[in-house]
Amino acid sequence: MDNCVFCRIVAGELPAKVVYEDDAIMAFEDLHPEAPVHLLLIPKKHIASLAHLQADDAAVMAQLMLKIPELALQKGMAQGFKTRINTGRAGGQEVPHLHIHLTGRPSLK
């Protein structure tokens, strides 16, 4: 979608602090972090929300879910982390592109 902020990040039209990218997904730092670590994970394909998933999106969703603990460990969150998916306006979704919030703080040593 031309006016989707996350699609524009995927296209390289808007800057982002990307921490992971492959052919299907991307993870980057949230511009307005709610925790010391706050990443957004998105499918590169535009999917408006969790409510808009189709059967052929299963593989990309699995890829996103499997990437979460890997990124959490890379960011030092070995003792735990939070994930959140807001769906629709009433569910608190601000950007109409499916995204997963990964938040937490580096673990104490």
C-alpha positions in Angstrom: 0.0 0.0 0.0 1.4 3.4 -1.0 0.5 5.2 2.2 1.3 2.5 4.7 4.1 3.6 6.9 5.5 0.1 7.4 5.3 -0.7 3.6 7.3 2.5 3.1 9.9 1.3 5.6 10.1 -2.1 3.7 10.5 -0.2 0.4 13.3 1.9 1.9 11.4 5.1 1.5 11.4 5.8 5.3 14.3 5.3 7.7 14.2 2.7 10.4 16.7 1.1 12.8 16.4 -2.4 11.3 17.7 -5.2 13.5 16.7 -8.1 11.3 15.5 -8.5 7.7 15.1 -11.4 5.3 12.9 -11.9 2.2 9.6 -12.2 4.1 9.9 -10.3 7.4 11.6 -7.3 9.0 12.3 -6.2 12.6 13.1 -2.7 13.7 13.2 -0.4 16.7 10.0 1.3 17.7 10.2 5.1 17.3 8.3 5.6 20.6 9.6 2.8 22.8 7.5 1.7 25.8 10.4 -0.3 27.4 14.2 -0.3 27.2 13.9 -2.8 24.3 10.9 -2.3 22.0 11.0 -3.9 18.6 8.4 -4.2 15.9 8.3 -7.3 13.8 6.3 -7.2 10.5 5.7 -9.3 7.5 7.0 -7.5 4.4 3.7 -8.4 2.6 1.0 -5.9 3.5 -1.5 -7.6 5.8 -3.8 -5.0 7.4 -4.2 -6.8 10.8 -4.4 -10.2 12.5 -8.1 -10.2 11.5 -7.0 -10.2 7.8 -4.8 -13.3 7.8 -5.4 -15.9 5.1 -4.3 -19.5 5.1 -1.4 -18.7 2.8 0.0 -16.3 5.5 0.7 -19.3 7.8 4.4 -19.6 6.8 5.2 -15.9 7.3 3.4 -15.9 10.7 5.4 -18.9 11.8 8.6 -17.2 10.6 7.7 -14.1 12.7 6.9 -16.2 15.8 10.2 -18.2 15.5 12.2 -15.0 15.1 10.8 -13.4 18.4 12.8 -15.5 20.9 15.9 -15.2 18.8 15.7 -11.4 18.8 14.9 -11.3 22.4 18.0 -13.3 23.3 20.1 -11.0 21.0 18.8 -8.0 22.9 19.7 -9.6 26.2 16.2 -10.6 27.4 17.2 -14.1 28.4 14.9 -14.0 31.5 11.8 -13.1 29.6 10.0 -10.6 27.3 6.5 -9.5 26.3 4.8 -9.7 22.9 1.6 -7.9 21.8 -0.5 -7.7 18.7 -3.1 -4.9 18.6 -5.9 -5.7 16.1 -8.1 -3.0 14.7 -8.8 0.5 15.9 -10.8 -0.7 18.9 -7.9 -3.0 19.8 -5.4 -0.2 19.8 -3.8 -0.8 16.4 -2.4 2.5 15.2 -0.7 1.4 12.0 -2.9 -0.7 9.7 -0.2 -3.2 8.9 0.1 -6.4 11.0 2.9 -6.0 13.5 4.1 -7.6 16.7 5.5 -5.6 19.6 8.5 -7.2 21.3 9.2 -5.4 24.6 11.3 -5.9 27.7 14.6 -5.1 29.4 17.9 -6.7 29.3 18.2 -9.4 31.9 20.3 -8.9 35.0 23.5 -10.8 35.1 
